[in-house]
């Protein structure tokens, strides 16, 4: 329908016609990306295509080569070693192609992403942690683009704080950097700041009072 959508499965259909002589080969490169404004498309296309291709290829080789399994099943190995890593990276970095997402989804995505790029996963988890209130609770839904939290579910899910603890501790374990617990993070509203560890303690105390 060529309309505006969020959280939908994107589909691109292209047709290119050309003639090849016997034994002739031709290579075509497609560059795909996500843009929120029409002008951003042309900004991205200003980059030299060949250089961009090399950078993307090196990036995915690094991500997919971080670790690999050998189960004896070629299909299963391909799914885990390549498709799964790309999928969890895509879901986390693009927030499932939406401007809002439940915090538990974001944290679980980041926890899986930590198996590929733990430091980047921690950065995404910190953005969720900033939504925690001073009493230790956290609202389940919010807009990631800074807009007011209007039109979202107002239900106060009680399991938000426990996901903060489970996912962030798991991500820091994958980072193998215990000092990340000492990073200073603000609470929702920005009036107070505290360490990551203090945030998680407040989450635990909140759960204990419910």
C-alpha positions as CSV (number, residue, x, y, z in Angstrom):
1,X,0.0,0.0,0.0
2,X,3.1,2.3,0.2
3,X,1.9,3.7,3.5
4,X,3.7,4.5,6.7
5,X,4.1,1.6,9.0
6,X,5.9,0.5,12.2
7,X,6.8,-3.0,13.3
8,X,5.8,-4.5,10.0
9,X,7.7,-7.0,7.9
10,X,9.4,-4.9,5.2
11,X,9.4,-6.3,1.7
12,X,11.4,-4.9,-1.3
13,X,10.6,-6.1,-4.8
14,X,13.0,-5.2,-7.6
15,X,13.4,-6.1,-11.3
16,X,16.5,-5.5,-13.4
17,X,16.7,-6.4,-17.1
18,X,20.0,-6.9,-19.0
19,X,21.5,-9.1,-21.6
20,X,24.5,-11.3,-21.2
21,X,26.7,-12.8,-23.9
22,X,27.7,-16.5,-23.7
23,X,30.1,-16.9,-20.7
24,X,29.7,-13.3,-19.6
25,X,29.2,-12.4,-15.9
26,X,27.8,-9.3,-14.3
27,X,27.8,-8.4,-10.6
28,X,25.2,-6.2,-9.0
29,X,25.4,-4.9,-5.4
30,X,22.3,-3.9,-3.5
31,X,22.6,-1.5,-0.5
32,X,19.7,-1.7,2.0
33,X,19.1,0.4,5.0
34,X,16.5,2.0,7.3
35,X,15.7,5.7,7.2
36,X,13.1,7.7,9.0
37,X,13.2,10.6,6.6
38,X,13.4,10.7,2.8
39,X,16.5,13.0,2.8
40,X,18.5,10.4,4.9
41,X,18.4,8.0,2.0
42,X,20.5,10.3,-0.2
43,X,22.9,11.1,2.7
44,X,23.7,7.4,3.0
45,X,24.1,6.9,-0.7
46,X,26.9,9.6,-0.8
47,X,29.2,7.0,0.7
48,X,31.4,5.2,-1.8
49,X,29.5,1.9,-2.5
50,X,32.6,-0.3,-2.8
51,X,34.1,1.0,0.5
52,X,30.8,0.6,2.3
53,X,30.5,-2.9,1.1
54,X,33.9,-3.8,2.4
55,X,33.1,-2.2,5.8
56,X,29.8,-4.1,6.1
57,X,31.4,-7.3,5.1
58,X,34.2,-7.0,7.6
59,X,31.7,-6.0,10.3
60,X,29.6,-9.1,9.8
61,X,32.6,-11.4,9.6
62,X,33.7,-10.1,13.0
63,X,30.2,-10.5,14.5
64,X,29.6,-14.0,13.0
65,X,33.2,-15.1,13.8
66,X,33.1,-14.3,17.5
67,X,32.2,-17.9,18.2
68,X,30.8,-20.8,16.2
69,X,29.2,-24.2,17.0
70,X,29.7,-27.5,15.2
71,X,26.8,-29.8,16.1
72,X,27.1,-32.1,13.1
73,X,24.0,-30.6,11.5
74,X,24.9,-28.1,8.7
75,X,21.5,-26.5,8.8
76,X,21.4,-26.0,12.5
77,X,25.0,-24.7,12.5
78,X,24.2,-22.2,9.8
79,X,21.1,-21.0,11.7
80,X,23.0,-20.4,14.9
81,X,26.4,-19.2,13.5
82,X,24.9,-16.8,10.9
83,X,21.1,-16.2,10.8
84,X,20.6,-16.1,14.6
85,X,23.4,-13.6,15.1
86,X,22.2,-11.3,12.4
87,X,18.6,-11.5,13.7
88,X,19.4,-10.6,17.3
89,X,21.7,-7.8,16.1
90,X,19.0,-6.5,13.8
91,X,16.3,-6.7,16.5
92,X,18.4,-4.9,19.2
93,X,20.0,-2.2,17.2
94,X,16.8,-1.2,15.3
95,X,14.5,-1.8,18.3
96,X,12.4,-4.1,16.2
97,X,11.8,-1.3,13.8
98,X,9.5,0.5,16.2
99,X,9.6,3.8,18.2
100,X,8.3,2.0,21.3
101,X,8.9,-1.5,22.7
102,X,8.3,-3.2,26.1
103,X,11.4,-2.9,28.3
104,X,11.5,-6.7,28.8
105,X,11.7,-7.2,25.0
106,X,14.5,-4.7,24.8
107,X,16.4,-6.2,27.7
108,X,16.0,-9.8,26.4
109,X,17.1,-8.7,22.9
110,X,20.2,-7.0,24.4
111,X,21.0,-10.1,26.4
112,X,21.1,-12.2,23.3
113,X,23.0,-9.4,21.5
114,X,25.7,-9.7,24.2
115,X,26.7,-13.0,22.7
116,X,27.7,-11.1,19.6
117,X,28.8,-7.6,20.7
118,X,28.7,-7.4,24.5
119,X,29.9,-3.8,24.9
120,X,27.2,-2.6,22.4
121,X,24.6,-4.7,24.2
122,X,25.5,-3.0,27.5
123,X,25.0,0.4,25.9
124,X,21.5,-0.5,24.8
125,X,20.7,-1.9,28.2
126,X,21.8,1.4,29.8
127,X,19.2,3.3,27.8
128,X,16.5,1.0,29.3
129,X,17.9,1.4,32.8
130,X,17.5,5.2,32.5
131,X,13.7,4.6,32.5
132,X,13.8,3.2,36.0
133,X,12.1,5.3,38.7
134,X,13.7,6.2,42.0
135,X,11.6,3.7,43.9
136,X,13.1,0.9,41.8
137,X,10.1,0.3,39.5
138,X,10.1,0.7,35.7
139,X,7.2,1.4,33.3
140,X,6.8,-1.4,30.8
141,X,6.4,0.8,27.7
142,X,8.0,4.1,26.6
143,X,8.9,5.9,23.4
144,X,12.6,5.5,22.4
145,X,12.5,8.6,20.2
146,X,12.0,10.9,23.2
147,X,8.3,11.6,22.5
148,X,5.9,11.8,25.5
149,X,4.6,8.4,26.6
150,X,1.2,8.9,25.1
151,X,-1.0,6.3,23.5
152,X,1.0,3.5,25.2
153,X,-0.2,0.8,27.6
154,X,-0.6,2.3,31.1
155,X,-0.5,-1.1,32.9
156,X,2.1,-1.3,35.6
157,X,3.7,-4.7,35.0
158,X,5.4,-5.9,38.2
159,X,8.0,-8.0,36.4
160,X,10.0,-5.1,34.9
161,X,12.5,-4.7,37.7
162,X,13.4,-8.4,37.8
163,X,14.3,-8.3,34.0
164,X,16.6,-5.4,34.8
165,X,18.5,-7.6,37.2
166,X,18.6,-10.8,35.1
167,X,19.5,-9.2,31.8
168,X,22.0,-6.5,32.9
169,X,24.0,-8.9,35.1
170,X,24.1,-11.4,32.3
171,X,25.3,-8.7,29.8
172,X,28.0,-7.5,32.2
173,X,29.1,-11.2,32.6
174,X,29.6,-11.4,28.9
175,X,31.5,-8.1,28.8
176,X,33.8,-9.5,31.5
177,X,34.1,-6.0,33.0
178,X,32.9,-5.9,36.6
179,X,33.6,-2.2,36.8
180,X,30.6,-1.6,34.6
181,X,28.5,-1.9,37.8
182,X,30.1,1.4,38.8
183,X,28.9,3.3,35.8
184,X,26.7,6.3,36.8
185,X,23.2,6.3,35.3
186,X,20.3,8.7,35.9
187,X,16.8,7.7,37.0
188,X,13.8,8.6,34.9
189,X,13.4,12.4,34.9
190,X,17.1,13.0,35.4
191,X,16.8,14.4,38.9
192,X,19.0,11.7,40.5
193,X,21.9,9.5,39.4
194,X,23.4,6.3,40.8
195,X,25.6,3.4,39.9
196,X,24.3,0.5,37.9
197,X,24.7,-1.7,41.0
198,X,22.6,0.7,43.0
199,X,19.9,0.7,40.3
200,X,19.8,-3.1,40.4
201,X,19.5,-3.0,44.2
202,X,16.6,-0.6,44.1
203,X,15.0,-3.0,41.6
204,X,15.4,-5.9,44.0
205,X,14.1,-4.0,47.0
206,X,11.1,-2.9,44.9
207,X,10.3,-6.5,44.0
208,X,10.6,-7.5,47.6
209,X,7.9,-5.0,48.6
210,X,5.3,-6.0,46.0
